[in-house]
Amino acid sequence: MILFVSDVHLGRGRADREVERDLIDFLDAHQDDADHLYILGDLFDEYIEYRRLVPKGFVRLQGRLAEWTDAGKPITYFVGNHDPWHLDYFESEMGIEVALEERIVRHFGCSIYLAHGDRGTERSRLRTWWGGILRHPMPVWVYRTLLPGDAGLGLARFVNRRYGNRELDDALIGRLQERARRILRERPVDVVVFGHSHHPELTAWPEGIYVNSGYWHESRTFGRVTDHSIALLRWNGGRGEVVEEQILERDRS
């Protein structure tokens, strides 16, 4: 079993402890039979890691993630637009692979394209340019150097709360769908999985299947792949309730 979760947004301030607790319970419920966990970005509402400092908080979740990797269960964490500034803390302390770019993986004979979904879907050149700046190593180094510790994270939180888009964007949902369908047409993949839009969905086209794992912070949705199907589920305190499910067709390549 392969699991996908995205947009947890820890640090947003609304019921953070409950959001964290439910994610821990979700991990506990699947620890025995999950083969791989993919976190598809925005685990945190803001995240800036320094060479010797990391943002405080949410150690219960980090401990549980470390237990997964200690037990030999791999976790891959794709950075999002809210949490791109990682160094080596997650990998060295918790054994979690941090992915800075999209990736194609293969499970159960199925090729799956994975990314947070923010890159390539911006509606303006300014946002596209700004997204590139946020992930380029040179301006990130300058930011860390000029604004260390509390100052750097504090400014990021101020900008995010003042200017961050908190509302569901119907246009963004459409752009992610278009991008997913284009990838399915142009790349040898069977499934595309994104987060970012906060809109959970599972859509089957002739080209393949698109899944958005949705907005864990409020909707508690996640994706699951088994040897015969891919499903969108909603966490219900147990294994999860299936919202949509599709039988997998393999080896389109």
FIFI-495213 format. One record per atom (N, C-alpha, C): y, z, x; residue number from 1. Coordinates in nm, 2 decimals, decimal comma, padded with zeros to 4 digits. Layout:
<fimars>
Y  Z  X  NUM
...
</fimars>
This chain:
<fimars>
-00,12  00,00  00,08  1
00,00  00,00  00,00  1
00,12  00,00  00,09  1
00,22  -00,09  00,06  2
00,35  -00,10  00,13  2
00,46  -00,06  00,03  2
00,55  00,02  00,08  3
00,66  00,08  -00,01  3
00,79  00,03  00,05  3
00,89  00,01  -00,05  4
01,03  -00,03  -00,02  4
01,12  00,06  -00,10  4
01,22  00,11  -00,03  5
01,32  00,19  -00,10  5
01,46  00,16  -00,03  5
01,56  00,16  -00,11  6
01,70  00,13  -00,05  6
01,80  00,21  -00,12  6
01,92  00,21  -00,06  7
02,04  00,26  -00,13  7
02,03  00,40  -00,18  7
01,99  00,49  -00,09  8
01,98  00,63  -00,12  8
02,12  00,69  -00,12  8
02,20  00,65  -00,03  9
02,34  00,69  -00,02  9
02,36  00,84  -00,01  9
02,28  00,91  00,08  10
02,29  01,05  00,10  10
02,43  01,07  00,17  10
02,50  01,17  00,12  11
02,64  01,20  00,16  11
02,74  01,15  00,06  11
02,70  01,09  -00,04  12
02,79  01,04  -00,15  12
02,85  01,16  -00,22  12
02,78  01,27  -00,22  13
02,83  01,40  -00,28  13
02,79  01,43  -00,42  13
02,74  01,34  -00,49  14
02,69  01,36  -00,63  14
02,54  01,40  -00,62  14
02,51  01,52  -00,64  15
02,37  01,57  -00,65  15
02,29  01,53  -00,52  15
02,35  01,54  -00,40  16
02,28  01,50  -00,28  16
02,15  01,57  -00,26  16
02,15  01,70  -00,29  17
02,02  01,78  -00,27  17
01,91  01,73  -00,36  17
01,95  01,70  -00,49  18
01,85  01,65  -00,58  18
01,80  01,51  -00,54  18
01,89  01,42  -00,49  19
01,85  01,29  -00,45  19
01,75  01,30  -00,33  19
01,79  01,39  -00,23  20
01,70  01,41  -00,12  20
01,56  01,47  -00,16  20
01,57  01,57  -00,25  21
01,44  01,64  -00,29  21
01,35  01,54  -00,36  21
01,40  01,45  -00,45  22
01,32  01,35  -00,51  22
01,26  01,25  -00,41  22
01,34  01,21  -00,31  23
01,28  01,12  -00,21  23
01,17  01,19  -00,13  23
01,19  01,31  -00,10  24
01,08  01,39  -00,03  24
00,96  01,40  -00,12  24
00,97  01,43  -00,25  25
00,86  01,43  -00,34  25
00,79  01,30  -00,35  25
00,87  01,19  -00,35  26
00,81  01,05  -00,35  26
00,73  01,03  -00,23  26
00,78  01,07  -00,11  27
00,70  01,05  00,01  27
00,58  01,13  00,01  27
00,58  01,26  -00,04  28
00,46  01,34  -00,05  28
00,36  01,28  -00,14  28
00,40  01,22  -00,25  29
00,31  01,16  -00,34  29
00,23  01,04  -00,29  29
00,29  00,97  -00,19  30
00,23  00,85  -00,14  30
00,18  00,86  00,01  30
00,19  00,98  00,07  31
00,16  00,99  00,21  31
00,02  00,96  00,24  31
-00,08  00,99  00,15  32
-00,22  00,96  00,18  32
-00,26  00,82  00,18  32
-00,20  00,73  00,10  33
-00,24  00,60  00,08  33
-00,14  00,49  00,12  33
-00,02  00,53  00,16  34
00,08  00,43  00,20  34
00,05  00,38  00,34  34
00,06  00,25  00,37  35
00,03  00,19  00,50  35
00,16  00,17  00,58  35
00,27  00,15  00,51  36
00,40  00,13  00,58  36
00,51  00,16  00,48  36
00,62  00,22  00,53  37
00,74  00,24  00,45  37
00,86  00,16  00,51  37
00,92  00,09  00,42  38
01,04  00,01  00,46  38
01,16  00,07  00,39  38
01,26  00,12  00,47  39
01,39  00,16  00,41  39
01,49  00,05  00,43  39
01,53  -00,01  00,32  40
01,61  -00,13  00,33  40
01,76  -00,10  00,32  40
01,81  -00,01  00,40  41
01,95  00,01  00,42  41
02,02  00,11  00,33  41
02,13  00,15  00,38  42
02,22  00,25  00,31  42
02,14  00,38  00,27  42
02,06  00,43  00,37  43
02,00  00,56  00,35  43
02,11  00,66  00,34  43
02,22  00,64  00,42  44
02,33  00,73  00,42  44
02,46  00,66  00,36  44
02,55  00,73  00,31  45
02,67  00,67  00,26  45
02,77  00,64  00,38  45
02,76  00,71  00,48  46
02,82  00,68  00,61  46
02,73  00,73  00,72  46
02,73  00,66  00,83  47
02,64  00,70  00,94  47
02,70  00,65  01,07  47
02,74  00,73  01,16  48
02,79  00,69  01,29  48
02,72  00,79  01,39  48
02,64  00,73  01,48  49
02,56  00,81  01,57  49
02,63  00,79  01,71  49
02,65  00,91  01,78  50
02,71  00,91  01,91  50
02,60  00,94  02,01  50
02,63  00,93  02,14  51
02,53  00,94  02,24  51
02,46  01,07  02,23  51
02,54  01,18  02,21  52
02,48  01,31  02,20  52
02,50  01,38  02,07  52
02,56  01,31  01,97  53
02,58  01,37  01,84  53
02,54  01,28  01,73  53
02,49  01,34  01,62  54
02,45  01,27  01,50  54
02,51  01,34  01,38  54
02,54  01,27  01,27  55
02,59  01,34  01,15  55
02,50  01,45  01,10  55
02,55  01,57  01,07  56
02,47  01,68  01,02  56
02,42  01,65  00,88  56
02,32  01,73  00,84  57
02,27  01,72  00,70  57
02,14  01,65  00,69  57
02,07  01,68  00,57  58
01,95  01,61  00,53  58
01,83  01,62  00,63  58
01,82  01,73  00,69  59
01,72  01,75  00,79  59
01,58  01,77  00,72  59
01,58  01,81  00,59  60
01,45  01,82  00,52  60
01,39  01,68  00,51  60
01,47  01,58  00,48  61
01,41  01,44  00,47  61
01,38  01,39  00,60  61
01,46  01,41  00,70  62
01,43  01,37  00,84  62
01,30  01,43  00,89  62
01,27  01,55  00,86  63
01,15  01,62  00,90  63
01,03  01,55  00,83  63
01,04  01,52  00,70  64
00,93  01,46  00,63  64
00,90  01,32  00,68  64
01,01  01,24  00,72  65
00,99  01,11  00,78  65
00,92  01,12  00,91  65
00,95  01,22  00,99  66
00,88  01,25  01,12  66
00,74  01,28  01,09  66
00,71  01,35  00,99  67
00,57  01,38  00,96  67
00,49  01,26  00,93  67
00,55  01,16  00,86  68
00,48  01,03  00,83  68
00,45  00,96  00,96  68
00,54  00,95  01,05  69
00,52  00,88  01,18  69
00,42  00,96  01,27  69
00,43  01,09  01,26  70
00,34  01,17  01,34  70
00,19  01,15  01,29  70
00,18  01,12  01,16  71
00,05  01,09  01,11  71
00,00  00,95  01,13  71
00,08  00,87  01,20  72
00,04  00,73  01,23  72
00,09  00,63  01,12  72
00,17  00,67  01,03  73
00,22  00,58  00,93  73
00,36  00,52  00,97  73
00,37  00,39  00,99  74
00,49  00,34  01,05  74
00,60  00,33  00,94  74
00,72  00,35  00,99  75
00,85  00,34  00,90  75
00,94  00,25  00,97  75
00,99  00,15  00,90  76
01,10  00,06  00,95  76
01,22  00,08  00,87  76
01,33  00,10  00,94  77
01,46  00,13  00,87  77
01,56  00,02  00,90  77
01,58  -00,07  00,80  78
01,68  -00,18  00,82  78
01,82  -00,12  00,79  78
01,91  -00,14  00,88  79
02,04  -00,08  00,85  79
02,11  -00,16  00,74  79
02,20  -00,09  00,67  80
02,28  -00,15  00,57  80
02,43  -00,16  00,61  80
02,51  -00,19  00,51  81
02,66  -00,20  00,54  81
02,72  -00,06  00,55  81
02,65  00,04  00,50  82
02,71  00,18  00,51  82
02,66  00,26  00,63  82
02,55  00,21  00,69  83
02,49  00,29  00,79  83
02,44  00,20  00,91  83
02,53  00,12  00,97  84
02,48  00,03  01,07  84
02,49  00,08  01,21  84
02,56  00,20  01,23  85
02,59  00,24  01,37  85
02,49  00,34  01,42  85
02,37  00,29  01,44  86
02,26  00,37  01,50  86
02,25  00,35  01,65  86
02,20  00,45  01,72  87
02,16  00,43  01,86  87
02,01  00,45  01,87  87
01,97  00,56  01,93  88
01,82  00,58  01,94  88
01,77  00,71  01,88  88
01,85  00,78  01,80  89
01,80  00,91  01,75  89
01,68  00,89  01,66  89
01,69  00,80  01,56  90
01,57  00,79  01,47  90
01,45  00,74  01,54  90
01,46  00,66  01,64  91
01,34  00,61  01,71  91
01,29  00,72  01,80  91
01,38  00,78  01,88  92
01,33  00,88  01,98  92
01,28  01,01  01,92  92
01,35  01,06  01,81  93
01,32  01,19  01,76  93
01,22  01,18  01,64  93
01,22  01,07  01,57  94
01,13  01,06  01,45  94
01,03  00,95  01,46  94
01,04  00,86  01,56  95
00,94  00,75  01,57  95
00,96  00,64  01,47  95
01,09  00,63  01,42  96
01,12  00,53  01,32  96
01,18  00,41  01,38  96
01,13  00,29  01,36  97
01,19  00,17  01,41  97
01,32  00,13  01,33  97
01,43  00,11  01,40  98
01,55  00,07  01,34  98
01,57  -00,07  01,36  98
01,58  -00,15  01,25  99
01,60  -00,30  01,25  99
01,74  -00,33  01,22  99
01,80  -00,40  01,31  100
01,94  -00,44  01,30  100
01,96  -00,58  01,23  100
01,85  -00,65  01,22  101
01,86  -00,79  01,16  101
01,74  -00,80  01,06  101
01,75  -00,91  00,98  102
01,65  -00,93  00,88  102
01,52  -00,97  00,95  102
01,41  -00,96  00,88  103
01,28  -00,98  00,95  103
01,18  -01,04  00,84  103
01,08  -01,11  00,89  104
00,97  -01,16  00,81  104
00,85  -01,08  00,86  104
00,78  -01,01  00,76  105
00,66  -00,93  00,80  105
00,55  -00,99  00,71  105
00,43  -00,95  00,75  106
00,31  -01,00  00,68  106
00,22  -00,88  00,64  106
00,18  -00,87  00,51  107
00,09  -00,77  00,46  107
00,00  -00,83  00,36  107
-00,12  -00,79  00,37  108
-00,22  -00,84  00,27  108
-00,22  -00,99  00,25  108
-00,20  -01,06  00,36  109
-00,19  -01,21  00,36  109
-00,07  -01,27  00,30  109
00,03  -01,19  00,28  110
00,16  -01,23  00,21  110
00,27  -01,22  00,31  110
00,36  -01,32  00,32  111
00,47  -01,32  00,40  111
00,59  -01,27  00,32  111
00,66  -01,17  00,38  112
00,77  -01,10  00,31  112
00,90  -01,10  00,39  112
01,00  -01,15  00,34  113
01,13  -01,15  00,41  113
01,21  -01,03  00,36  113
01,25  -00,95  00,46  114
01,32  -00,82  00,44  114
01,46  -00,81  00,50  114
01,55  -00,76  00,42  115
01,69  -00,73  00,47  115
01,76  -00,64  00,37  115
01,86  -00,58  00,41  116
01,94  -00,50  00,32  116
02,01  -00,59  00,21  116
02,06  -00,71  00,26  117
02,11  -00,81  00,16  117
02,26  -00,83  00,17  117
02,33  -00,75  00,25  118
02,48  -00,76  00,26  118
02,52  -00,88  00,34  118
02,45  -00,92  00,44  119
02,49  -01,03  00,52  119
02,47  -01,16  00,46  119
02,57  -01,25  00,46  120
02,55  -01,38  00,39  120
02,58  -01,38  00,25  120
02,62  -01,27  00,19  121
02,65  -01,27  00,04  121
02,79  -01,23  00,01  121
02,88  -01,21  00,11  122
03,01  -01,17  00,08  122
03,09  -01,28  00,01  122
03,19  -01,24  -00,08  123
03,26  -01,33  -00,16  123
03,39  -01,39  -00,09  123
03,42  -01,33  00,02  124
03,55  -01,37  00,09  124
03,53  -01,38  00,24  124
03,61  -01,46  00,30  125
03,60  -01,48  00,44  125
03,64  -01,35  00,51  125
03,73  -01,27  00,45  126
03,78  -01,15  00,51  126
03,66  -01,05  00,52  126
03,59  -01,04  00,41  127
03,48  -00,94  00,41  127
03,37  -00,99  00,50  127
03,34  -01,12  00,51  128
03,24  -01,17  00,61  128
03,28  -01,14  00,75  128
03,41  -01,16  00,78  129
03,46  -01,13  00,91  129
03,45  -00,98  00,94  129
03,49  -00,90  00,84  130
03,49  -00,75  00,86  130
03,34  -00,70  00,88  130
03,25  -00,76  00,81  131
03,11  -00,72  00,82  131
03,06  -00,75  00,96  131
03,10  -00,87  01,02  132
03,07  -00,90  01,16  132
03,13  -00,80  01,26  132
03,25  -00,76  01,24  133
03,32  -00,67  01,33  133
03,24  -00,54  01,33  133
03,20  -00,49  01,21  134
03,13  -00,36  01,20  134
03,00  -00,36  01,27  134
02,94  -00,47  01,29  135
02,81  -00,48  01,36  135
02,82  -00,53  01,50  135
02,93  -00,57  01,55  136
02,94  -00,62  01,68  136
02,95  -00,50  01,78  136
02,87  -00,51  01,89  137
02,87  -00,39  01,98  137
03,00  -00,35  02,04  137
03,09  -00,45  02,07  138
03,21  -00,42  02,14  138
03,31  -00,33  02,06  138
03,34  -00,38  01,93  139
03,43  -00,29  01,85  139
03,37  -00,16  01,82  139
03,24  -00,16  01,80  140
03,17  -00,03  01,77  140
03,18  00,07  01,89  140
03,17  00,01  02,01  141
03,18  00,10  02,13  141
03,33  00,15  02,14  141
03,42  00,06  02,11  142
03,56  00,11  02,12  142
03,59  00,22  02,02  142
03,54  00,20  01,90  143
03,55  00,30  01,79  143
03,50  00,43  01,84  143
03,37  00,43  01,89  144
03,31  00,56  01,93  144
03,39  00,62  02,04  144
03,45  00,54  02,13  145
03,52  00,59  02,25  145
03,65  00,65  02,21  145
03,72  00,58  02,12  146
03,86  00,63  02,09  146
03,86  00,74  01,98  146
03,75  00,74  01,89  147
03,75  00,83  01,78  147
03,61  00,90  01,79  147
03,60  01,00  01,88  148
03,47  01,07  01,89  148
03,45  01,17  01,78  148
03,32  01,20  01,76  149
03,28  01,31  01,67  149
03,34  01,31  01,53  149
03,40  01,42  01,50  150
03,46  01,44  01,36  150
03,56  01,34  01,32  150
03,64  01,29  01,42  151
03,75  01,20  01,39  151
03,69  01,07  01,35  151
03,59  01,02  01,42  152
03,53  00,89  01,38  152
03,46  00,89  01,25  152
03,37  00,99  01,23  153
03,30  01,00  01,10  153
03,40  01,03  00,99  153
03,50  01,11  01,01  154
03,60  01,14  00,91  154
03,68  01,02  00,86  154
03,72  00,94  00,96  155
03,79  00,81  00,92  155
03,70  00,72  00,84  155
03,57  00,71  00,88  156
03,48  00,62  00,81  156
03,46  00,67  00,66  156
03,45  00,80  00,65  157
03,43  00,86  00,51  157
03,56  00,84  00,43  157
03,68  00,85  00,49  158
03,80  00,83  00,41  158
03,81  00,68  00,37  158
03,78  00,59  00,46  159
03,79  00,45  00,42  159
03,69  00,41  00,32  159
03,57  00,47  00,33  160
03,46  00,44  00,23  160
03,49  00,49  00,09  160
03,55  00,61  00,09  161
03,58  00,67  -00,04  161
03,71  00,60  -00,10  161
03,80  00,56  -00,02  162
03,92  00,50  -00,07  162
03,90  00,35  -00,11  162
03,82  00,28  -00,03  163
03,82  00,13  -00,05  163
03,68  00,08  -00,08  163
03,57  00,17  -00,07  164
03,44  00,12  -00,10  164
03,42  00,08  -00,24  164
03,34  -00,02  -00,26  165
03,31  -00,07  -00,40  165
03,20  00,01  -00,46  165
03,23  00,10  -00,55  166
03,12  00,19  -00,61  166
03,06  00,13  -00,74  166
03,12  00,02  -00,79  167
03,08  -00,03  -00,92  167
02,98  -00,14  -00,90  167
02,89  -00,16  -01,00  168
02,80  -00,27  -01,00  168
02,87  -00,40  -01,01  168
02,84  -00,49  -00,93  169
02,91  -00,62  -00,92  169
02,82  -00,73  -00,97  169
02,84  -00,78  -01,09  170
02,75  -00,89  -01,15  170
02,75  -01,01  -01,06  170
02,87  -01,04  -01,00  171
02,87  -01,16  -00,91  171
02,79  -01,14  -00,79  171
02,78  -01,02  -00,73  172
02,70  -00,99  -00,62  172
02,55  -01,00  -00,65  172
02,51  -00,96  -00,77  173
02,37  -00,97  -00,82  173
02,34  -01,12  -00,81  173
02,42  -01,21  -00,87  174
02,40  -01,35  -00,87  174
02,39  -01,41  -00,73  174
02,48  -01,36  -00,64  175
02,48  -01,42  -00,50  175
02,35  -01,38  -00,43  175
02,30  -01,26  -00,45  176
02,17  -01,22  -00,39  176
02,06  -01,30  -00,45  176
02,06  -01,32  -00,57  177
01,95  -01,41  -00,63  177
01,95  -01,55  -00,57  177
02,07  -01,61  -00,56  178
02,09  -01,74  -00,50  178
02,04  -01,74  -00,36  178
02,07  -01,64  -00,28  179
02,03  -01,63  -00,14  179
01,88  -01,62  -00,13  179
01,82  -01,53  -00,22  180
01,68  -01,51  -00,22  180
01,60  -01,64  -00,25  180
01,65  -01,71  -00,35  181
01,58  -01,84  -00,39  181
01,60  -01,95  -00,28  181
01,71  -01,95  -00,21  182
01,73  -02,04  -00,10  182
01,63  -02,01  00,01  182
01,62  -01,88  00,04  183
01,52  -01,84  00,15  183
01,38  -01,88  00,11  183
01,34  -01,86  -00,02  184
01,21  -01,90  -00,06  184
01,19  -02,05  -00,05  184
01,29  -02,13  -00,07  185
01,28  -02,27  -00,06  185
01,27  -02,32  00,08  185
01,35  -02,25  00,17  186
01,36  -02,30  00,31  186
01,28  -02,24  00,41  186
01,22  -02,12  00,38  187
01,14  -02,05  00,48  187
01,00  -02,03  00,43  187
00,91  -02,02  00,52  188
00,76  -02,01  00,48  188
00,73  -01,86  00,44  188
00,79  -01,82  00,33  189
00,77  -01,68  00,28  189
00,73  -01,68  00,14  189
00,66  -01,58  00,10  190
00,61  -01,57  -00,04  190
00,70  -01,48  -00,13  190
00,77  -01,38  -00,06  191
00,84  -01,28  -00,13  191
00,97  -01,25  -00,05  191
01,08  -01,23  -00,12  192
01,21  -01,18  -00,06  192
01,24  -01,04  -00,12  192
01,27  -00,94  -00,03  193
01,30  -00,81  -00,08  193
01,44  -00,77  -00,02  193
01,53  -00,74  -00,11  194
01,67  -00,69  -00,08  194
01,69  -00,56  -00,14  194
01,80  -00,50  -00,10  195
01,87  -00,39  -00,17  195
02,01  -00,43  -00,20  195
02,11  -00,34  -00,17  196
02,25  -00,37  -00,16  196
02,32  -00,38  -00,30  196
02,26  -00,45  -00,39  197
02,34  -00,47  -00,52  197
02,33  -00,35  -00,61  197
02,24  -00,26  -00,59  198
02,21  -00,14  -00,68  198
02,15  -00,19  -00,81  198
02,10  -00,31  -00,82  199
02,05  -00,36  -00,94  199
01,90  -00,39  -00,92  199
01,81  -00,30  -00,97  200
01,67  -00,33  -00,95  200
01,62  -00,44  -01,03  200
01,54  -00,53  -00,97  201
01,48  -00,64  -01,04  201
01,36  -00,70  -00,97  201
01,28  -00,77  -01,05  202
01,17  -00,84  -00,99  202
01,16  -00,97  -01,07  202
01,18  -01,08  -01,00  203
01,19  -01,22  -01,06  203
01,10  -01,31  -00,99  203
01,02  -01,38  -01,07  204
00,92  -01,48  -01,02  204
00,97  -01,62  -01,05  204
00,99  -01,70  -00,94  205
01,03  -01,84  -00,96  205
00,92  -01,93  -00,90  205
00,92  -02,06  -00,93  206
00,82  -02,14  -00,87  206
00,81  -02,13  -00,72  206
00,93  -02,10  -00,66  207
00,93  -02,09  -00,51  207
00,87  -01,97  -00,46  207
00,87  -01,86  -00,54  208
00,82  -01,73  -00,49  208
00,88  -01,62  -00,57  208
00,87  -01,50  -00,52  209
00,91  -01,38  -00,59  209
01,02  -01,31  -00,52  209
01,12  -01,27  -00,60  210
01,23  -01,19  -00,55  210
01,23  -01,05  -00,60  210
01,24  -00,95  -00,52  211
01,25  -00,81  -00,56  211
01,37  -00,75  -00,50  211
01,44  -00,67  -00,58  212
01,55  -00,58  -00,54  212
01,51  -00,44  -00,57  212
01,50  -00,36  -00,47  213
01,44  -00,23  -00,49  213
01,54  -00,13  -00,56  213
01,67  -00,18  -00,57  214
01,76  -00,10  -00,66  214
01,83  00,01  -00,59  214
01,87  00,11  -00,67  215
01,97  00,21  -00,63  215
01,90  00,35  -00,65  215
01,83  00,39  -00,54  216
01,76  00,52  -00,54  216
01,85  00,63  -00,58  216
01,97  00,63  -00,54  217
02,06  00,74  -00,56  217
02,08  00,78  -00,71  217
02,07  00,68  -00,80  218
02,08  00,70  -00,94  218
01,96  00,66  -01,02  218
01,91  00,54  -00,99  219
01,80  00,48  -01,07  219
01,66  00,52  -01,03  219
01,65  00,57  -00,90  220
01,52  00,61  -00,85  220
01,41  00,50  -00,85  220
01,45  00,38  -00,83  221
01,35  00,27  -00,83  221
01,31  00,24  -00,69  221
01,19  00,18  -00,68  222
01,14  00,14  -00,55  222
01,04  00,02  -00,57  222
01,00  -00,04  -00,46  223
00,91  -00,15  -00,46  223
00,78  -00,11  -00,40  223
00,67  -00,18  -00,44  224
00,54  -00,16  -00,39  224
00,46  -00,29  -00,38  224
00,39  -00,30  -00,27  225
00,30  -00,42  -00,25  225
00,16  -00,36  -00,23  225
00,06  -00,42  -00,30  226
-00,08  -00,39  -00,28  226
-00,15  -00,51  -00,24  226
-00,28  -00,51  -00,23  227
-00,36  -00,63  -00,19  227
-00,36  -00,73  -00,30  227
-00,31  -00,70  -00,42  228
-00,32  -00,80  -00,53  228
-00,19  -00,82  -00,60  228
-00,09  -00,73  -00,59  229
00,03  -00,75  -00,67  229
00,15  -00,69  -00,59  229
00,27  -00,73  -00,65  230
00,39  -00,67  -00,60  230
00,46  -00,61  -00,73  230
00,52  -00,49  -00,72  231
00,57  -00,43  -00,84  231
00,70  -00,36  -00,81  231
00,78  -00,35  -00,91  232
00,90  -00,27  -00,92  232
00,87  -00,14  -01,00  232
00,90  -00,02  -00,95  233
00,86  00,10  -01,02  233
00,98  00,19  -01,02  233
00,97  00,29  -01,12  234
01,07  00,39  -01,13  234
01,00  00,53  -01,10  234
01,06  00,60  -01,01  235
01,00  00,73  -00,98  235
01,01  00,83  -01,10  235
00,89  00,89  -01,13  236
00,88  00,97  -01,25  236
00,83  01,11  -01,22  236
00,84  01,15  -01,09  237
00,78  01,28  -01,05  237
00,64  01,27  -01,00  237
00,57  01,16  -01,03  238
00,43  01,14  -00,98  238
00,42  01,02  -00,89  238
00,34  00,92  -00,94  239
00,32  00,80  -00,86  239
00,43  00,70  -00,88  239
00,50  00,71  -01,00  240
00,59  00,61  -01,04  240
00,55  00,53  -01,15  240
00,64  00,49  -01,24  241
00,61  00,41  -01,36  241
00,65  00,26  -01,33  241
00,55  00,18  -01,36  242
00,57  00,03  -01,33  242
00,68  -00,02  -01,43  242
00,78  -00,09  -01,37  243
00,88  -00,16  -01,46  243
00,85  -00,30  -01,47  243
00,81  -00,37  -01,36  244
00,77  -00,51  -01,36  244
00,66  -00,52  -01,25  244
00,57  -00,62  -01,27  245
00,47  -00,64  -01,17  245
00,43  -00,79  -01,18  245
00,40  -00,84  -01,06  246
00,35  -00,98  -01,05  246
00,23  -00,99  -00,96  246
00,14  -01,07  -00,99  247
00,02  -01,10  -00,91  247
00,07  -01,18  -00,79  247
00,02  -01,15  -00,67  248
00,07  -01,22  -00,55  248
-00,01  -01,35  -00,53  248
00,07  -01,46  -00,50  249
00,02  -01,58  -00,45  249
00,04  -01,60  -00,31  249
-00,06  -01,62  -00,23  250
-00,04  -01,61  -00,08  250
-00,05  -01,75  -00,02  250
00,00  -01,74  00,11  251
-00,01  -01,85  00,20  251
00,06  -01,98  00,15  251
00,18  -01,97  00,10  252
00,26  -02,08  00,07  252
00,29  -02,16  00,19  252
00,29  -02,10  00,31  253
00,32  -02,17  00,44  253
00,21  -02,26  00,48  253
</fimars>
